[in-house]
C-alpha cells in the first residue's frame, strides 16, 4: 500500500475531526443566534479576535471530548516496523486496523496523530480544573485581605509574596520531584487547598440566604455532603464509590499548579477589592446593614468579574505551558502519557531527522495557548466597553 500525500493526509485528518466540526458549527450557530441574551459570552461574537480565540479553544475542548472517536490507533500501542514512520506511512499489515499513521510514528512505533489528540485531553483534564481551584483559593483569601485589611492583610500578603519570590518554573519543578513526593507534602497540601471550594461555597450560601434559614441550611448541607465526598476522593483517594480520585502523579501536578497560581490570583483579587470597596454601592450596602461577607461576595466580586475572567483565560494558557514544561523534563503525569510535553521530549533527540514527532505536539500546544490569549484579548475588549 502506498503512502499518503499531504493533501490526502489533510483530507483524512479533517474527516477524523468530523465530530469536532459538527460541534463547533452547532455551538457557533446557537451562540450567534441568541448572543443578545447571553451577556458577556454573547458579546464575544461581536469581536473577530474573540471569535478566533474561542474557535481555537473550543476546537481543542471538543477534541478532548470526542478523542475516542477521533483517534485512529491506541496512543500507547506499538506496531512493528512503524518506528519513526513518516507522515502518511501505511501499516505493513493493517489486519482490521486503520491502515495509516496519518502524522507518522514516534521512536517507539506509536501513532503521533492519536497521541496528539489524546494529549489534548490530558492537558484539558488538568489545566482548567487546577486553575479553577487556584481561583477559589485566591478569591477566598483575597477578598477578606483587601476588604478587612489590617493584620490579616499583612499576614496573607507576606505569605503570597514569599511564594512569589521563588522562580515559578523552579518552584513548580521542586514540588513534583520524587524526594518531595516521598515526604507526603503534596497530599498534605491537597488536604488544605482542596478545602477552599467547599469553604467558598458554604460562605457564599450563608451570606446570600442568611435571612432565609431553611434555604440556607439546605444549600449548605448539599454543599458539605457533595463537596466533602468529592474532597475525600480527590485529596485522599478515599471515595467509597470510586467516582472521584487522582493517581499520585496527577495529584502532585494538580497541587503544584494550584499552589503556584493561587498567590498571583490572591494579589489580583486583593487589589481589585481595595479599589471597589470604596465605591458608592458598597457604602450603600453597609448602610443597609449587610454583613462583610455579603458585601465581598455579592457586591465586590461580581463587579470584579471582568478582569478575573480575562486572567482566568490567560492563566489556563500559562498552566498549559507549565504542564508542557513538566512533561518535557519527565515530571508529567506518567512516563508513557501522551501529554504534549512528554511527546515533545520523546521526539527532540531525533528532531533533525524525524521532526514530525516533536513538531506536531509543539504546534498543538502553541495553538491552544494562542487561542486562550486571543480569547482573553477579546474578553478584555468587551469588558472595557461595559
Secondary structure, 3 states (H helix, E strand, C coil): CCCCCHHHHHHHHHHHCHHHHHHHHHHHHHHHHCHHHCHHHHHHHHCHHHHHHHHHHHHHHHHHHCHHHHCCCCCCCCCCCCCCCCCCEECCCCCCCCCEECCCECCCCCEHHHHHHHHHHHHHHHHHHHHHHHHHHHHHHHHHHHHHCHHHHHHHHHHHHHHHCCCHHHHHHHHCCHHHHHCCHHHHHHHHHCCHHHHHHHHHHHHHCCCCHHHHHHHHHHHHHHHHHHHHHHHHCCCCCCCCCCCHHHHHHHHHHHHHHHHHHHHHHHHHHHHHCCCHHHHHHHHCCCCHHHHHHHHHHHHCHHHHHHHHHHHHHHHHHHHHHHHHCCCCCCCCCCCHHHHHHHHHCCCCCCCHHHHHHHHHHHHHHHHHHHHHHHHHHHHHHC
